């Protein structure tokens, strides 16, 4: 496991890395976004928690993405916040 301090990062460098996963902070004008690279399947995804209206809980969005984290296919239909 390897963590990095955000102040040391260059463009496109992960903020967190393991043998199975890399996490990237993604630029966005209104949300704090993170991108994920799942190394074993070579798939990409992103998440975007967004706090609005002084609410305690954020709106959460989940996306399947591409290598550049430009594509966004919504995964909200998975109901990730609900117990199975």
N, CA and C of each residue as an Amber inpcrd file, in Angstrom:
protein
   252
   0.8440000  -1.1610000   0.0000000   0.0000000   0.0000000   0.0000000
   0.8970000   1.2330000   0.0000000   0.4890000   2.2550000  -0.7220000
   1.2950000   3.4570000  -0.8240000   0.3820000   4.6720000  -0.8650000
   0.5960000   5.5980000   0.0230000  -0.1710000   6.8460000   0.0100000
   0.7490000   7.9700000  -0.4210000   0.1570000   8.9760000  -1.0020000
   0.9270000  10.1360000  -1.4130000   0.2910000  11.3890000  -0.8500000
   1.1000000  12.3590000  -0.5440000   0.6340000  13.6660000  -0.0950000
   0.1980000  14.4590000  -1.3270000  -1.0080000  15.0100000  -1.3220000
  -1.5410000  15.7260000  -2.4890000  -0.6260000  16.8500000  -2.9630000
   0.1230000  17.4670000  -2.0650000   0.9790000  18.5890000  -2.4520000
   2.1430000  18.1420000  -3.3340000   2.4790000  16.8760000  -3.3370000
   3.6010000  16.3660000  -4.1190000   3.1860000  15.8740000  -5.5000000
   1.9130000  15.8630000  -5.7830000   1.4240000  15.2220000  -6.9990000
   1.5850000  16.0910000  -8.2330000   1.9810000  15.4490000  -9.3140000
   1.9590000  16.0840000 -10.6160000   0.6570000  15.7190000 -11.3140000
   0.3880000  16.3110000 -12.4610000  -0.8530000  16.0090000 -13.1880000
  -0.9560000  14.5190000 -13.5210000  -2.0920000  13.9340000 -13.2350000
  -2.3500000  12.5430000 -13.5700000  -1.7500000  11.5190000 -12.6300000
  -1.1150000  11.9480000 -11.5520000  -0.5470000  11.0010000 -10.6030000
  -1.6020000  10.5790000  -9.5900000  -1.6180000   9.3060000  -9.2000000
  -2.6080000   8.8360000  -8.2270000  -2.3360000   9.3740000  -6.8230000
  -3.4160000   9.5410000  -6.0480000  -3.2850000   9.9590000  -4.6510000
  -3.1570000   8.7570000  -3.7290000  -3.5090000   7.5690000  -4.2380000
  -3.4520000   6.3390000  -3.4480000  -3.2400000   5.1760000  -4.4030000
  -2.3510000   4.2690000  -4.0580000  -2.0310000   3.1550000  -4.9490000
  -1.8630000   1.8710000  -4.1420000  -2.4450000   0.7750000  -4.6350000
  -2.1850000  -0.5700000  -4.1200000  -1.9120000  -1.4530000  -5.3280000
  -1.7100000  -2.7400000  -5.0980000  -1.5060000  -3.6670000  -6.2140000
  -2.7720000  -3.8540000  -7.0410000  -3.9330000  -3.5740000  -6.4460000
  -5.2060000  -3.8070000  -7.1320000  -5.9100000  -2.5330000  -7.5930000
  -5.5190000  -1.3660000  -7.0610000  -6.3130000  -0.1510000  -7.2410000
  -5.4280000   1.0840000  -7.2580000  -5.8030000   2.0600000  -8.0770000
  -5.1900000   3.3920000  -8.0340000  -6.3260000   4.4040000  -7.9500000
  -6.1710000   5.4140000  -7.0900000  -7.1890000   6.4490000  -6.8990000
  -6.6060000   7.7840000  -7.3450000  -7.3730000   8.5250000  -8.1340000
  -6.9540000   9.8120000  -8.6730000  -7.9310000  10.8950000  -8.2360000
  -7.4460000  12.0870000  -7.9240000  -8.3430000  13.2180000  -7.6890000
  -8.5870000  13.8650000  -9.0440000  -9.8590000  14.0730000  -9.3720000
 -10.2250000  14.5830000 -10.6880000 -10.6900000  16.0340000 -10.5840000
 -10.2840000  16.8750000 -11.5240000 -10.7320000  18.2670000 -11.4910000
 -12.2080000  18.3830000 -11.8590000 -12.9080000  19.2500000 -11.1550000
 -14.3100000  19.5330000 -11.4610000 -14.6600000  20.8870000 -10.8460000
 -15.5360000  21.6540000 -11.5070000 -15.8430000  23.0010000 -11.0440000
 -16.7310000  23.0320000  -9.8000000 -17.5040000  21.9760000  -9.5130000
 -18.4460000  22.0370000  -8.3950000 -18.3530000  20.8590000  -7.4300000
 -17.7580000  19.7750000  -7.8440000 -17.7390000  18.5620000  -7.0230000
 -16.3090000  18.1450000  -6.7010000 -16.1720000  17.3880000  -5.6430000
 -14.9080000  16.7290000  -5.3410000 -15.0020000  15.3490000  -5.9530000
 -14.2500000  15.1200000  -7.0080000 -14.3620000  13.8600000  -7.7380000
 -13.1080000  13.0190000  -7.5800000 -13.3340000  11.7050000  -7.5220000
 -12.2350000  10.7580000  -7.4800000 -12.4240000   9.7200000  -8.5770000
 -11.3350000   9.3720000  -9.2340000 -11.3410000   8.3400000 -10.2580000
 -10.6280000   7.0990000  -9.7340000 -11.0740000   5.9580000 -10.1740000
 -10.5250000   4.6790000  -9.7320000 -10.1060000   3.8520000 -10.9350000
  -8.9380000   3.2500000 -10.8520000  -8.4950000   2.2850000 -11.8460000
  -8.3900000   0.9430000 -11.1380000  -9.2300000   0.0000000 -11.5440000
  -9.2110000  -1.3520000 -10.9990000  -8.2560000  -2.1610000 -11.8700000
  -7.0840000  -2.4340000 -11.3380000  -6.0030000  -3.0100000 -12.1400000
  -6.2870000  -4.4270000 -12.6200000  -6.9380000  -5.2520000 -11.8070000
  -7.1590000  -6.6440000 -12.2020000  -8.0870000  -6.7830000 -13.4030000
  -9.0350000  -5.8590000 -13.5570000  -9.9580000  -5.9130000 -14.6920000
  -9.6910000  -4.8070000 -15.7140000  -8.7490000  -3.9200000 -15.4020000
  -8.4070000  -2.7660000 -16.2390000  -9.6480000  -1.9270000 -16.5530000
 -10.4650000  -1.7000000 -15.5190000 -11.6620000  -0.8780000 -15.6620000
 -11.4920000   0.4160000 -14.8850000 -12.2850000   1.4300000 -15.2750000
 -12.1940000   2.7540000 -14.6720000 -13.5760000   3.1970000 -14.2000000
 -13.5850000   3.9360000 -13.0990000 -14.8390000   4.4470000 -12.5440000
 -14.5470000   5.7560000 -11.8240000 -15.6050000   6.4970000 -11.5100000
 -15.4350000   7.7170000 -10.7320000 -16.6310000   7.8900000  -9.8040000
 -16.4190000   8.6660000  -8.7630000 -17.4780000   8.9950000  -7.8220000
 -17.4280000  10.4820000  -7.5410000 -18.5900000  11.0480000  -7.2260000
 -18.6710000  12.4860000  -7.0110000 -19.6610000  12.7960000  -5.8980000
 -19.2120000  12.8370000  -4.6390000 -20.1100000  13.3020000  -3.5790000
 -20.2620000  14.8170000  -3.6810000 -21.4820000  15.3180000  -3.5250000
 -21.7500000  16.7430000  -3.6630000 -22.6540000  17.1920000  -2.5200000
 -22.2010000  18.1470000  -1.7410000 -22.9920000  18.6920000  -0.6390000
 -23.7290000  19.9300000  -1.1270000 -25.0250000  19.9720000  -0.9040000
 -25.8310000  21.1050000  -1.3490000 -26.8540000  21.4630000  -0.2840000
 -27.2750000  22.6960000  -0.2520000 -28.3510000  23.1590000   0.6270000
 -28.0720000  22.9030000   2.1020000 -26.8030000  22.9410000   2.5120000
 -26.4250000  22.7250000   3.9120000 -26.9540000  21.4110000   4.4720000
 -27.0140000  20.4000000   3.6570000 -27.4880000  19.0850000   4.1060000
 -26.3450000  18.3070000   4.7270000 -26.6930000  17.4250000   5.6430000
 -25.6820000  16.5990000   6.2920000 -25.1590000  15.4850000   5.3930000
 -25.9930000  14.9910000   4.5190000 -25.5980000  13.8820000   3.6520000
 -25.4090000  14.3860000   2.2250000 -24.4010000  13.9030000   1.5500000
 -24.1690000  14.3640000   0.1760000 -25.0440000  13.6280000  -0.8330000
 -25.1960000  14.2570000  -1.9810000 -25.6880000  13.5380000  -3.1480000
 -24.4790000  12.7570000  -3.6460000 -24.6570000  11.5060000  -3.9820000
 -23.5370000  10.7150000  -4.4590000 -23.8160000  10.2050000  -5.8570000
 -22.8430000  10.3830000  -6.7300000 -22.9550000   9.9030000  -8.1020000
 -21.8300000   8.9250000  -8.3640000 -22.1440000   7.8770000  -9.1130000
 -21.1580000   6.8540000  -9.4620000 -21.1970000   6.6530000 -10.9690000
 -20.0140000   6.5640000 -11.5810000 -19.9120000   6.4610000 -13.0290000
 -18.9120000   5.3950000 -13.4370000 -19.2100000   4.6990000 -14.5160000
 -18.2050000   3.9080000 -15.2180000 -17.5160000   4.9150000 -16.1310000
 -16.2170000   4.7980000 -16.2860000 -15.4890000   5.8040000 -17.0450000
 -14.4850000   5.1580000 -17.9900000 -13.6750000   6.0070000 -18.6150000
 -12.6120000   5.5360000 -19.4900000 -11.2640000   5.9000000 -18.8810000
 -10.2220000   5.5600000 -19.5740000  -8.8560000   5.7560000 -19.0800000
  -8.5460000   7.2170000 -18.7520000  -9.1510000   8.1570000 -19.4500000
  -8.9040000   9.5860000 -19.2300000  -9.9200000  10.2040000 -18.2680000
 -10.8490000   9.4000000 -17.7700000 -11.9170000   9.8410000 -16.8790000
 -12.7720000  10.9440000 -17.5160000 -12.9890000  10.8070000 -18.8150000
 -13.8300000  11.7630000 -19.5380000 -15.2310000  11.2200000 -19.7790000
 -15.3610000   9.9140000 -19.9950000 -16.6710000   9.3000000 -20.2200000
 -17.3950000   9.1400000 -18.8910000 -18.7060000   9.2960000 -18.9140000
 -19.5130000   9.1070000 -17.7040000 -20.7660000   8.3250000 -18.0470000
 -20.8110000   7.0830000 -17.6100000 -22.0100000   6.2660000 -17.7160000
 -22.5170000   6.0710000 -16.3000000 -23.6650000   6.6530000 -15.9930000
 -24.1860000   6.6300000 -14.6350000 -24.4550000   5.2430000 -14.1020000
 -24.1140000   5.0300000 -12.8320000 -24.3660000   3.7530000 -12.1680000
 -25.3270000   3.9310000 -11.0010000 -26.0150000   5.0340000 -10.9100000
 -26.9040000   5.3090000  -9.7840000 -28.0420000   4.3160000  -9.6610000
 -28.3750000   3.6360000 -10.7330000 -29.4640000   2.6570000 -10.6770000
 -29.1040000   1.4480000  -9.8210000 -27.8530000   1.3410000  -9.3900000
 -27.4440000   0.1980000  -8.5710000 -27.9050000   0.3200000  -7.1090000
 -28.3610000   1.4910000  -6.7180000 -28.8150000   1.7490000  -5.3400000
 -27.7450000   1.3440000  -4.3370000 -26.5850000   1.8890000  -4.5070000
 -25.4250000   1.5280000  -3.6940000 -25.6220000   1.8670000  -2.2170000
 -26.3990000   2.8810000  -1.8940000 -26.5890000   3.2970000  -0.4990000
 -27.5440000   2.4050000   0.2640000 -28.2030000   1.4820000  -0.4120000
 -29.1860000   0.6270000   0.2710000 -28.6060000  -0.7390000   0.5630000
 -28.9760000  -1.2840000   1.7130000 -28.5150000  -2.6240000   2.0850000
 -29.1510000  -3.6700000   1.1920000 -28.4080000  -4.7130000   0.9360000
 -28.9280000  -5.8020000   0.0930000 -29.3960000  -6.9290000   0.9970000
